[in-house]
């Protein structure tokens, strides 16, 4: 549980940093920033509402959320909003780029922590796996289709699209993959069992 909470906290901080960097955000956050423009609501509120809406889509897909899924929906928005309130958006492009890089790194680290804690996937990941299971389409195709769709909707709503959006798409996988290996509690337990069996 501490690993899960730490991961979600770091993920939310990273989201807030990328929003304040103003050089582009992840596809789902493009949608959120677009909805902020349309509704006038805070980014954190929109993030929670989008998470709830996505989670409701799990019902027809027959996906089962874990405690990590629910905490993902409830925590990311408020943590990101706190960062947005506390961290000013830099005027200098170099500083904005560094803030984005920090945010991307924190999101990658946070992903490894909360996924590795094995308390259930995030709501957006559940949509991907549910559609894959029902349709049989490749996971990469489902994920790409979903993220391109939310990116286009967010862009049409005036969301924060920029070079950072492309950087996120290209770098989040390579950055998150090692963190997921480092913090995978299930694999660490299996490795420890194997080590003790070898010693005996």
C-alpha positions in Angstrom: 0.0 0.0 0.0 2.8 2.6 0.7 4.3 1.8 -2.7 0.9 2.2 -4.4 0.3 5.6 -2.6 3.8 6.8 -3.4 3.5 5.8 -7.0 0.1 7.6 -7.4 1.5 10.7 -5.6 4.6 10.9 -7.9 2.4 10.3 -11.0 0.1 13.2 -10.0 3.0 15.5 -9.3 4.5 14.6 -12.7 1.1 15.4 -14.4 1.0 18.8 -12.7 4.6 19.6 -13.7 3.9 18.8 -17.4 0.7 20.9 -17.4 2.7 23.9 -16.0 5.5 23.3 -18.4 3.0 24.3 -21.2 4.9 22.4 -24.0 2.4 19.6 -24.4 1.0 16.8 -22.2 -0.1 13.2 -22.5 -3.0 12.4 -24.8 -5.4 11.9 -21.9 -4.3 15.2 -20.3 -4.8 16.9 -23.7 -8.4 15.9 -23.3 -8.5 17.1 -19.7 -7.0 20.5 -20.6 -9.4 20.8 -23.5 -12.3 20.2 -21.2 -10.9 22.8 -18.8 -11.1 25.3 -21.6 -14.7 24.4 -22.3 -16.1 24.0 -18.8 -13.9 26.4 -16.8 -13.5 23.7 -14.1 -10.1 23.0 -12.5 -7.8 20.5 -14.2 -7.9 18.3 -11.1 -11.7 18.2 -11.0 -11.8 17.3 -14.8 -9.2 14.6 -14.3 -11.3 12.9 -11.6 -14.5 13.2 -13.6 -12.8 11.7 -16.7 -11.5 8.9 -14.5 -15.0 8.2 -13.2 -16.5 8.3 -16.7 -13.8 5.9 -18.0 -14.3 3.6 -15.0 -18.1 3.4 -15.8 -17.1 2.1 -19.2 -15.6 -0.9 -17.5 -19.1 -2.2 -16.7 -20.0 -3.3 -20.2 -16.5 -4.5 -20.7 -16.8 -6.7 -17.5 -13.5 -5.4 -16.1 -13.0 -5.6 -12.3 -11.3 -2.6 -10.6 -8.9 -3.0 -7.7 -8.2 -0.7 -4.9 -5.4 0.7 -7.0 -7.8 1.5 -9.8 -10.1 3.5 -7.5 -7.3 5.3 -5.8 -5.9 6.2 -9.2 -9.2 7.9 -10.1 -9.4 9.7 -6.7 -5.8 10.8 -6.2 -4.2 11.9 -9.5 -6.4 14.9 -10.1 -6.1 16.5 -6.6 -2.3 15.9 -6.5 -1.9 17.4 -10.0 -4.1 20.3 -9.1 -2.0 21.0 -5.9 1.1 21.2 -8.1 -0.6 23.5 -10.6 -1.5 25.8 -7.7 2.0 25.8 -6.2 4.3 25.6 -9.2 4.2 28.7 -11.5 4.5 28.2 -15.3 8.0 29.4 -16.3 8.3 32.0 -19.1 11.7 30.7 -20.2 11.6 27.8 -22.7 14.5 26.0 -21.2 12.9 26.1 -17.8 9.6 24.8 -19.2 11.5 22.0 -21.0 13.3 21.1 -17.7 10.0 21.1 -15.9 8.4 18.9 -18.5 11.4 16.5 -18.3 11.0 16.3 -14.5 7.2 15.7 -14.9 7.8 12.9 -17.5 10.4 11.2 -15.2 8.1 11.4 -12.2 5.1 9.9 -14.2 7.4 7.1 -15.4 8.6 6.4 -11.9 5.1 6.6 -10.5 3.8 4.2 -13.1 6.4 1.6 -12.1 5.6 2.0 -8.4 1.8 1.8 -8.6 1.6 -0.9 -11.3 4.3 -2.9 -9.5 2.3 -2.8 -6.3 -0.3 -5.1 -8.0 -3.4 -3.4 -6.7 -5.1 -3.2 -10.1 -4.6 -1.3 -13.3 -5.4 2.3 -13.9 -8.9 3.1 -15.4 -7.5 3.9 -18.8 -5.5 0.6 -19.0 -8.6 -1.3 -18.1 -10.4 0.1 -21.1 -7.6 -1.0 -23.3 -7.4 -4.6 -22.0 -11.2 -4.9 -22.0 -11.5 -3.9 -25.6 -8.7 -6.2 -26.5 -10.3 -9.1 -24.8 -13.7 -8.6 -26.4 -12.6 -7.7 -29.9 -9.3 -9.7 -30.2 -7.6 -6.7 -31.7 -3.9 -6.3 -30.8 -3.2 -4.4 -27.6 -1.0 -1.9 -29.4 -3.7 -1.1 -31.9 -6.4 -0.7 -29.2 -4.1 1.6 -27.2 -3.1 3.6 -30.2 -6.7 4.0 -31.3 -7.9 5.1 -27.9 -5.1 7.6 -27.3 -5.3 9.1 -30.8 -9.0 9.5 -30.3 -8.8 11.3 -27.0 -5.9 13.4 -28.3 -7.9 14.6 -31.3 -10.9 15.4 -29.2 -8.7 17.3 -26.7 -7.0 19.2 -29.5 -10.3 20.2 -31.0 -11.3 21.5 -27.6 -8.1 23.6 -27.4 -6.1 21.2 -25.2 -2.4 21.5 -24.5 -0.8 19.9 -27.5 2.8 20.5 -28.3 6.2 18.9 -28.7 5.9 17.5 -25.2 2.9 15.4 -26.4 5.1 13.7 -29.0 7.9 13.4 -26.4 5.5 11.7 -24.0 4.3 9.2 -26.6 7.9 8.3 -27.6 9.5 8.2 -24.2 7.0 7.1 -21.6 7.3 3.4 -22.6 11.1 3.2 -22.5 11.2 5.2 -19.2 8.4 3.3 -17.4 9.5 -0.2 -18.4 12.6 -0.4 -16.2 10.7 1.2 -13.3 8.0 -1.5 -13.6 10.7 -4.2 -13.5 12.4 -2.6 -10.4 9.2 -2.3 -8.4 7.2 -5.4 -9.4 6.5 -6.8 -6.0 5.1 -10.1 -7.3 8.3 -10.8 -9.3 10.5 -9.8 -6.3 8.6 -12.3 -4.1 9.0 -15.0 -6.7 12.7 -14.3 -7.0 13.1 -14.4 -3.2 11.3 -17.7 -3.0 13.5 -19.1 -5.8 16.7 -17.8 -4.1 15.7 -19.5 -0.8 14.9 -22.8 -2.5 18.3 -22.7 -4.2 20.0 -22.1 -0.9 18.3 -25.1 0.6 
